[in-house]
Amino acid sequence: MFEPKVYNRQTEMLVDAILSIDNREDVYRFLEDLCTIPELKSIAQRLDVAWRLRKKETYQKIAEETGASSATISRVNRALSYGAEGYNRVLDRMEMEETEPGKE
């Protein structure tokens, strides 16, 4: 069983809140209330970087197309290889649904 490193009452409430959302509009509304615009853009950028790394794009191409720093790309790559499998599980599901990140 997976044991999250950040588990506490507050993170459990956040996970429950995310799981309760059942449509795209409410996800956007929640994220805009929860995060600052820079935080939200940073999170979205990291997901895009993860998707591109899995497609075997070079760091240079990823940096040029996403604006991510080499440090961010490296951090995401470490998470893909040695993390909690969060990126991989989500991206696997998106691929099964044939959904490219950022496409409806």
Secondary structure, DSSP 4 states (H G I P E B T S, - for coil): ----TT-SHHHHHHHHHHHH--SHHHHHHHHHHHS-HHHHHHHHHHHHHHHHHHTT--HHHHHHHH---HHHHHHHHHHHHHS-SHHHHHHHHHHHTT--TT--
